[in-house]
């Protein structure tokens, strides 16, 4: 039974072909399409999307062209954020303190969440400056 097909999950083409073949087999044996689809764990509309003129369509999502966001940070903007965050004044502060300090000076480069995202992508988010990494202690039972 193919009840694994929950909403908005990527389904392999091989599983899609198997589901359509099983659905076609059930319909040719006399079962209504809605009941066959229910047993397969897919909706009738999903079955209709998967088949065109009796042929099985492949999933176009993995190969589709996705345009770059128009508001994506440029390399210069990322470099400016990293330069400010790594400067002596801010190297031990988190973005939640850096952004308001810069705003008081009239400087706005990006939102606080963007600072966090850039730091995370550059692997500079953990234990910034003089702060220490939290030490995990194993509790012993006696």
C-alpha positions in Angstrom: 0.0 0.0 0.0 1.4 3.5 -0.9 0.0 5.5 2.0 3.4 7.2 2.4 2.3 10.0 0.0 1.6 12.8 2.4 1.1 16.4 1.3 3.9 18.3 -0.5 6.5 15.5 -0.3 8.7 14.6 -3.2 7.7 11.2 -4.5 10.1 9.2 -6.6 9.2 8.6 -10.2 9.4 4.8 -9.7 6.8 5.0 -6.9 4.7 7.3 -9.1 4.8 4.8 -11.9 3.9 1.9 -9.6 1.0 3.9 -8.1 -0.4 4.8 -11.5 -0.1 1.2 -12.8 -1.8 -0.2 -9.6 -4.6 2.4 -10.0 -5.1 1.6 -13.7 -5.2 -2.1 -12.9 -7.8 -1.5 -10.2 -9.9 0.6 -12.5 -9.7 -1.9 -15.3 -10.9 -4.6 -12.8 -14.0 -2.5 -12.2 -13.2 -0.4 -9.2 -14.1 3.3 -9.2 -11.0 5.6 -9.6 -11.8 7.4 -6.4 -11.7 4.2 -4.4 -8.6 3.0 -6.1 -6.8 6.3 -5.4 -8.0 6.2 -1.8 -6.5 2.7 -1.3 -3.2 4.0 -2.8 -3.2 7.0 -0.4 -3.4 9.7 -3.1 -6.2 12.0 -4.2 -7.9 11.7 -7.6 -6.5 15.1 -8.5 -3.0 13.8 -7.8 -3.6 10.9 -10.1 -4.9 13.3 -12.8 -1.7 15.5 -12.4 0.5 12.4 -12.7 -1.1 11.2 -16.0 -1.6 13.1 -19.2 -3.4 11.4 -22.1 -2.7 8.0 -20.5 1.1 8.7 -20.1 2.8 9.1 -16.8 4.5 12.5 -16.3 7.8 12.8 -14.5 8.2 15.3 -11.7 9.5 18.6 -13.0 10.5 20.1 -9.6 14.0 18.8 -9.3 15.1 20.1 -12.8 13.2 23.4 -12.8 15.0 26.7 -13.2 14.7 28.8 -10.0 15.6 32.5 -10.5 17.9 34.3 -8.0 15.9 36.5 -5.6 16.0 40.1 -6.6 16.7 41.2 -3.0 19.6 38.7 -2.5 22.6 40.3 -0.8 25.5 41.1 -3.1 29.0 39.9 -2.4 30.0 43.5 -1.3 27.1 43.7 1.1 28.0 40.3 2.7 31.6 41.4 2.9 30.5 44.7 4.7 28.4 42.7 7.2 31.3 40.3 7.9 33.8 43.2 8.2 31.6 45.0 10.7 30.8 41.8 12.7 34.5 40.9 12.9 35.7 44.4 13.7 37.3 45.0 17.2 34.2 46.9 18.3 31.7 44.1 17.6 33.6 40.8 17.5 32.4 39.7 20.9 28.8 40.9 20.4 25.8 39.0 19.0 23.8 40.5 16.1 21.0 41.4 18.5 23.4 44.0 20.0 25.3 45.0 16.8 22.2 46.0 14.8 20.8 48.5 17.3 24.2 50.0 18.0 24.7 50.6 14.3 21.2 52.0 14.0 22.0 54.5 16.7 24.9 55.6 14.6 22.6 55.9 11.5 24.1 52.8 9.7 21.8 50.1 8.3 23.2 47.3 6.3 20.7 44.5 6.8 18.2 43.1 9.3 19.2 41.3 12.5 18.0 38.0 11.0 20.2 38.6 7.9 23.2 39.1 10.2 22.4 35.8 11.9 22.0 34.1 8.6 25.3 35.4 7.2 27.1 34.4 10.4 25.6 31.0 10.3 26.6 30.5 6.7 30.1 31.6 7.5 30.2 29.3 10.6 30.9 32.3 12.9 27.7 32.1 14.9 28.8 29.9 17.7 30.7 31.3 20.7 31.6 34.7 19.3 34.4 36.6 20.9 35.4 35.8 24.4 32.3 33.8 25.2 33.0 30.2 25.9 31.3 27.1 24.4 28.8 25.7 26.9 30.4 22.7 28.6 28.1 19.7 28.9 28.5 17.9 32.2 27.3 14.3 32.6 25.3 13.8 35.7 26.3 10.7 37.5 24.0 8.6 39.6 25.2 6.8 42.6 
